[in-house]
Amino acid sequence: MSTLSRYVLRAHIPPAAAGLAIFYFVLSMDFIVDYLNLFIVKGVPGLAVLEGFLLSLAWMTVMAVPMAVMVAVLTAFGRLSGDNEITAAKATGVNVFTLIAPVLAASVIVALGLFWFGNHLLPAANHRLKILLVDIHRIRPLATIEPGILTDLPGGYTILVDRLNPRTSEIFGVKIHRQEGGEPLQTIVAEQGHIGSELGDGFVRLELLEGEIHELDPNDATRFNRLLFERHVINIEQGPSELVRSEGTRRGDRELSLADLGSRIAERRADAAAASEKLTDGLESHLAGLLDLADGTSPPSQSAEVRASRGRMLRSAESDLRARASSLRQVRRLEVEYHKKLSIPFACVVFVLVGAPLGIRSRRGGIGIGAGTGILFFLIYYLFLVGGEQLGDRGFVTPFWAMWAPNVVFGGLGLFLTLSVSQEWTLAPVARTLDFLHRAPRRQRASVETT
């Protein structure tokens, strides 16, 4: 590696580290508040809270690294251009692409490392985090109640509250459903309530005020009983006082590696094929019975049976269609997750192609400018990614294009901008836009000083 290439790469290290720290801080702010709330207000053990936060850093890393690459490229090339080092290199016969090439190669290495991290470490971290939250919920079931979120409680209860006061433990707009052991569904609605203190024997009192209890009549499913109350108390089992580690559960989509996703996709495709085959066999059997009845080969005594089987066939066909549609929906969702694991790491390469020419044309290398522009571009990229994920899950676009469209769009733009800088094309609209964006903060400061 030439001295110039090493110099260019070293220029990217400080802004990359600063960008990574900035984005870790931004992404973790909301979670820090939640975890501190678990520890201080709700009494969850400190080591469990710290473990949960550290496990959350795994998915933050997948998001923060591409953003840090964008900030580093914008800042480093902006500084090199602003200090006329790019101009000096071109004066000695060095093409701009020669300066970008080592950074592009480094971004490929970063992308491969991020892919390895997202394929091996991230699924395990997500799985451990899910198990940890379940274990926390088990020792403090009422501590995990959040407004607007359904929360499962021991005893077959499911609670939903509109508002929660963490200081007084008061809850408002309470809706509780209970069904356990084959008993009729019971619904409890209350205007407000209070989460009391421990009663001993591992129970916590949940006191409800001004509400109703609705319960289906066990003797007549078309009727239900309605009971009004001014005060109703439910004793919720608290569970063990210490955190007890549980066994791993079935992994979700984001807790699987590429190999596991491929295996599960094959399973869901096999389920869809089996449902289609069952549907075809049922239709063929029913059609054969109708043809026999029509040509008179079937005895008249079987005509009633054929007609009766039509209703069973329709119900079976409807069930098979639902099973096939459900399997295909799962296939689409799994394939979207499969391509996402490949697409996000590749964004490191795409952001070099976009950021390097923009930094050279801007001729400004401040970390603030780099972070601001990087956040803007990544926000647009992330909106593309989230929108594509929704469209891919619903089947409006293929899973491949749902996840790779942002890379194709930004990559094409980056190639064009890189060629324009390398070949010294004149792009007046781009230059004027960048100049306007970078001069805006100065104009704002000047207007403030004048007033």
Buried (B, 14 or more C-beta within 10 A) or exposed (E): EEEBBEBBBEBBEEBBEBBBEBBBEBBBEEBEEEBEBBBEEBEBBEEBBEBBBEBBBBBBBBBBBBBBBBBBBBBBBBBBBBEEBBEEBBEEEBBBBBBBEBBBBBBBEBBEEBBEBBBEBBBBBBBBBBBBBEBBBBBBBBBBBEEEEEBEBBEBBBBBBEEBEEEEBBBBBBBBBBBEEEEEEBBBBBEBBBBBEEEEEBBBBBBBBBBBBBBBEEEEEEEBEEEEBEEBEBBBBBBEEEBEEEEEEEBEBBBBBBEBBBEBBEBBBEBBEBBBEBBEEBBEEBEEBBEBBEEEEBEEEEBEEBEEBEEEBEEBBEBBEEBBEBBBBBBBBBBBBBBBBBBBBBBBBBBBBBBBBBBBBBBBBBBEBBBBBBBEBBEEBBEBBEBBBEBBBEBEBBBBEBBBBBBEBBBEBBBBBBEBBBEEEEBEEBEEEBBEBBEEEEEEEEEEEEE
